């Protein structure tokens, strides 16, 4: 909930700006890392953060991705397609 009303058009415009900002900052290494993360094979060396491979949040994300892949392959594929569209 918010304390102030927010116009839907403002929210949609903000979303567009955020996506454009993310796209402008993604380089090939980051894209490779994100696709690897989705496929449960993240290359932390590609983003120069090998020590972060053992973070609980990362491990939890990998567990959830494996569960999604096992339980709902269509949604898993949708997520990958959306990620690929964002990166390219």
KARA-V850409 format. One record per residue. SS is DSSP state (A for helix, B for strand, O for the rest). D_FIRST is the distance of its C-alpha to the first C-alpha in Angstrom with 2 decimals. Layout:
ss=SS d_first=D_FIRST
ss=SS d_first=D_FIRST
This chain:
ss=O d_first=0.00
ss=O d_first=3.75
ss=O d_first=6.84
ss=O d_first=8.90
ss=O d_first=9.54
ss=O d_first=10.55
ss=O d_first=13.61
ss=A d_first=14.10
ss=A d_first=17.41
ss=A d_first=16.06
ss=A d_first=13.90
ss=A d_first=17.07
ss=A d_first=19.26
ss=A d_first=17.38
ss=A d_first=17.75
ss=A d_first=21.42
ss=A d_first=21.99
ss=A d_first=20.59
ss=A d_first=22.82
ss=A d_first=25.73
ss=A d_first=25.32
ss=A d_first=25.36
ss=A d_first=28.38
ss=A d_first=30.19
ss=A d_first=29.96
ss=O d_first=31.02
ss=O d_first=34.69
ss=A d_first=36.93
ss=A d_first=36.64
ss=A d_first=32.85
ss=A d_first=33.05
ss=A d_first=35.71
ss=A d_first=33.70
ss=A d_first=30.60
ss=A d_first=32.82
ss=A d_first=34.63
ss=A d_first=31.47
ss=A d_first=30.55
ss=O d_first=34.12
ss=O d_first=34.00
ss=O d_first=36.55
ss=O d_first=34.73
ss=O d_first=37.21
ss=O d_first=35.88
ss=O d_first=39.12
ss=O d_first=38.25
ss=O d_first=35.40
ss=O d_first=37.48
ss=O d_first=35.27
ss=A d_first=37.45
ss=A d_first=36.34
ss=A d_first=32.77
ss=A d_first=34.00
ss=A d_first=33.91
ss=O d_first=30.39
ss=A d_first=28.63
ss=A d_first=25.62
ss=A d_first=28.17
ss=A d_first=30.10
ss=A d_first=27.08
ss=A d_first=26.17
ss=A d_first=29.80
ss=A d_first=29.85
ss=A d_first=26.84
ss=A d_first=28.49
ss=A d_first=31.73
ss=A d_first=30.13
ss=A d_first=28.51
ss=A d_first=31.92
ss=A d_first=33.69
ss=A d_first=31.46
ss=O d_first=30.31
ss=A d_first=32.63
ss=A d_first=31.51
ss=A d_first=27.89
ss=A d_first=29.34
ss=A d_first=31.55
ss=A d_first=28.75
ss=A d_first=26.87
ss=A d_first=30.15
ss=A d_first=30.86
ss=A d_first=27.51
ss=A d_first=28.19
ss=A d_first=31.73
ss=A d_first=30.63
ss=A d_first=28.34
ss=A d_first=31.18
ss=O d_first=33.93
